[in-house]
């Protein structure tokens, strides 16, 4: 920022003002620094550059940063501890990996953006496996882990978008309907190293599949096609609640 030393504040961009404000805050050697959307006014190139700079400063200076952001990727890239809040209430506080890959509730899974959420009724719990009926859309099976949901309860599960595969043939019977849903391709977005495929009709909300670009280009699908999205039982994650903090957990022993 040295080349802008002769400019008055009105001659600085929003991003330049933010960087100056950060420097002014750090020069006081604070023990805790509150950063409220510090990268929001920056373009993508500067945002990535400053993200790395913030991480370096926090490590070198040993200052505790409280970083407020609505950008999920920014949070998991910078934070040692991620706190997801809904209407002022903490939904989950954990490491970046746990919040992204092992969300506690459907709200966290949806908010972090890397998961698909489905709801169903537990039909059986046998031989260490839970079977979940998806209201005539198929069946989900996954290993039973504590706490095990009771038979007949309605639960939510999530599956990471990058753990899902696509097949052009839409199955519906037998093994094809286990850990799989059918849907119509609504949108296809090329993201460089991966392709985002959005399906409708696979659940109560849009179902998203993130495919490596090589896999997609080897056997591409088109908008309007009906396809089958499928995954393995080990990729199913059981959530403890519904859409958010007001939903009752499926099994807590409470009346």
C-alpha positions in Angstrom: 0.0 0.0 0.0 3.1 2.3 0.1 2.3 3.7 -3.4 -1.0 5.0 -2.1 0.5 6.9 0.8 -0.3 10.4 -0.6 -4.0 9.6 -1.2 -6.8 10.7 1.0 -9.4 8.1 2.2 -11.9 9.2 -0.5 -9.4 8.3 -3.2 -9.0 4.7 -1.9 -11.2 1.7 -2.9 -13.1 -0.3 -0.4 -10.6 -3.1 -0.5 -7.7 -0.6 0.0 -9.5 0.9 3.0 -10.0 -2.5 4.5 -6.2 -3.2 4.2 -5.3 0.1 5.8 -7.8 -0.5 8.7 -6.2 -3.9 9.3 -2.7 -2.4 9.4 -3.9 0.3 11.9 -5.5 -2.4 14.1 -2.4 -4.6 14.1 0.0 -1.7 15.0 -1.6 -1.5 18.5 -0.4 -5.1 19.2 -3.9 -6.3 20.3 -4.4 -9.6 22.1 -7.6 -10.3 20.2 -8.6 -8.9 16.8 -12.2 -8.8 15.5 -12.4 -9.0 11.8 -15.9 -8.3 10.4 -16.1 -9.4 6.8 -12.5 -8.2 6.1 -12.3 -9.7 2.6 -15.8 -8.8 1.3 -14.8 -5.8 -0.8 -11.9 -7.6 -2.6 -11.8 -9.2 -6.0 -11.2 -13.0 -6.1 -7.4 -12.6 -6.7 -6.8 -10.2 -3.8 -9.2 -12.2 -1.6 -7.1 -15.4 -2.0 -3.9 -13.4 -1.5 -5.2 -11.7 1.6 -6.6 -14.9 3.0 -3.1 -16.4 3.0 -1.7 -13.2 4.4 -4.2 -13.2 7.3 -3.2 -16.8 8.1 0.5 -15.9 8.1 -0.1 -12.9 10.3 -2.1 -14.9 12.8 0.6 -17.5 13.0 3.5 -15.1 13.2 2.0 -12.6 15.6 0.2 -15.2 17.8 -2.9 -13.0 18.0 -6.4 -14.6 18.4 -8.5 -13.6 15.4 -12.3 -13.7 15.6 -13.2 -13.7 11.9 -16.8 -13.0 11.0 -17.8 -14.1 7.5 -20.7 -15.4 5.4 -18.2 -17.0 2.9 -18.0 -20.7 3.8 -14.7 -21.4 2.0 -13.1 -18.4 3.7 -14.1 -19.8 7.1 -12.8 -23.3 6.6 -9.6 -22.0 5.0 -8.7 -19.7 7.9 -10.2 -21.0 11.1 -8.8 -23.4 13.7 -12.3 -23.4 15.2 -15.4 -22.8 13.1 -18.6 -21.7 14.8 -21.8 -21.9 12.7 -24.6 -19.7 14.1 -28.3 -19.5 13.3 -30.3 -16.5 14.6 -27.7 -15.9 17.3 -27.6 -19.6 18.4 -24.6 -21.9 18.0 -25.5 -24.8 15.8 -22.0 -26.3 15.8 -18.5 -25.4 16.9 -15.7 -27.7 15.7 -12.7 -27.9 13.4 -13.1 -26.9 9.8 -13.0 -30.5 8.6 -15.6 -31.6 11.1 -18.0 -28.8 10.3 -17.7 -29.4 6.6 -17.5 -33.2 6.5 -19.3 -34.2 9.7 -22.1 -31.6 10.2 -24.3 -32.1 13.3 -27.6 -30.8 11.9 -29.3 -30.3 8.5 -28.9 -26.6 8.9 -25.1 -26.8 9.2 -25.0 -29.3 6.3 -27.0 -27.0 4.0 -25.2 -23.8 5.2 -21.7 -25.1 4.6 -22.8 -26.1 1.0 -20.9 -29.3 0.5 -23.7 -31.7 1.4 -27.1 -33.0 0.1 -29.7 -33.5 2.8 -32.4 -36.1 2.6 -35.2 -37.1 5.1 -36.8 -40.5 5.5 -38.4 -42.9 7.9 -36.3 -45.7 9.6 -37.8 -49.0 8.5 -35.4 -51.5 10.1 -32.2 -51.6 12.2 -30.7 -55.0 11.7 -27.2 -56.6 11.4 -25.6 -53.3 12.2 -27.3 -51.5 9.3 -30.0 -48.8 9.3 -32.5 -48.8 6.5 -34.3 -45.6 5.6 -37.3 -45.3 3.3 -37.4 -42.1 1.1 -41.2 -41.8 0.5 -41.3 -43.9 -2.7 -38.0 -42.5 -4.0 -35.9 -45.4 -2.9 -34.1 -46.6 0.2 -30.9 -45.6 2.0 -28.8 -48.1 4.0 -25.9 -47.1 6.2 -23.9 -48.5 9.2 -25.6 -48.0 12.5 -23.5 -45.8 14.8 -24.4 -44.3 18.2 -26.9 -42.9 18.7 -28.9 -45.5 16.7 -32.2 -44.0 15.5 -35.3 -46.0 16.6 -37.5 -47.8 14.1 -40.3 -45.6 12.8 -38.5 -42.3 13.5 -38.0 -39.7 10.8 -34.4 -38.7 10.4 -32.2 -36.6 8.2 -29.0 -37.8 6.5 -26.4 -36.0 4.4 -24.1 -37.2 1.6 -21.2 -35.1 0.4 -21.6 -33.8 -3.1 -18.2 -35.0 -4.2 -18.9 -38.6 -3.1 -21.8 -39.0 -5.5 -21.7 -40.6 -9.0 -24.0 -40.3 -11.9 -25.4 -42.9 -14.3 -27.5 -42.0 -17.3 -29.8 -45.0 -16.8 -32.3 -44.1 -14.1 -32.9 -47.2 -12.0 -35.9 -47.8 -9.8 -36.1 -51.4 -8.6 -34.0 -53.8 -6.6 -30.4 -52.9 -5.8 -30.6 -49.8 -8.1 -32.9 -48.1 -5.6 -30.6 -48.5 -2.6 -28.4 -45.5 -1.8 -29.5 -43.8 -5.0 -32.1 -41.3 -6.2 -33.4 -40.4 -9.7 -33.6 -36.8 -10.8 -33.8 -34.6 -13.9 -30.7 -32.5 -14.8 -31.6 -28.9 -14.4 -28.3 -27.1 -14.5 -24.7 -27.8 -15.4 -22.0 -25.5 -14.2 -18.3 -25.9 -15.3 -16.1 -25.0 -12.3 -12.6 -25.8 -13.8 -11.5 -28.9 -12.0 -15.0 -30.1 -11.4 -18.5 -29.8 -12.8 -21.6 -29.0 -10.7 -24.7 -30.9 -11.8 -28.0 -29.8 -10.2 -30.9 -32.3 -10.2 -34.5 -31.7 -9.5 -37.0 -34.3 -8.4 -34.5 -36.3 -6.4 -35.7 -35.0 -3.1 -37.6 -32.2 -1.4 -34.9 -29.7 -2.5 -32.3 -29.5 -5.3 -29.8 -32.3 -5.3 -26.2 -31.4 -6.3 -23.4 -33.6 -7.6 -19.9 -32.3 -7.9 -18.1 -34.5 -10.5 -14.4 -34.3 -11.4 -14.2 -32.7 -14.8 -12.5 -35.8 -16.3 -15.4 -38.0 -15.2 -18.0 -35.6 -16.5 -16.3 -35.0 -19.8 -15.8 -38.8 -20.3 -19.6 -39.4 -20.1 -21.4 -36.0 -20.1 -25.1 -35.5 -19.3 -27.3 -32.9 -20.7 -29.9 -30.6 -19.2 -33.3 -32.4 -19.2 -31.9 -35.9 -18.9 -33.2 -38.2 -16.2 -30.2 -39.8 -14.4 -29.5 -41.8 -11.3 -27.3 -40.4 -8.5 -25.7 -43.1 -6.3 -23.2 -43.4 -3.5 -21.9 -46.0 -1.0 -23.3 -46.8 2.4 -20.1 -45.5 4.1 -20.7 -42.1 2.6 -24.0 -41.6 4.4 -23.8 -39.3 7.5 -26.7 -39.3 10.0 -27.7 -35.9 11.3 -29.0 -35.4 14.8 -31.7 -32.9 14.0 -33.8 -31.4 11.2 -33.6 -28.1 9.5 -32.2 -26.1 12.4 -32.1 -25.4 16.1 -35.9 -25.6 16.6 -36.1 -29.2 15.3 -36.2 -31.9 17.9 -33.5 -34.6 17.7 -34.8 -38.0 16.7 -33.7 -39.7 19.9 -32.7 -37.9 23.1 -34.7 -39.7 25.8 -36.7 -36.4 26.4 -40.5 -36.2 26.6 
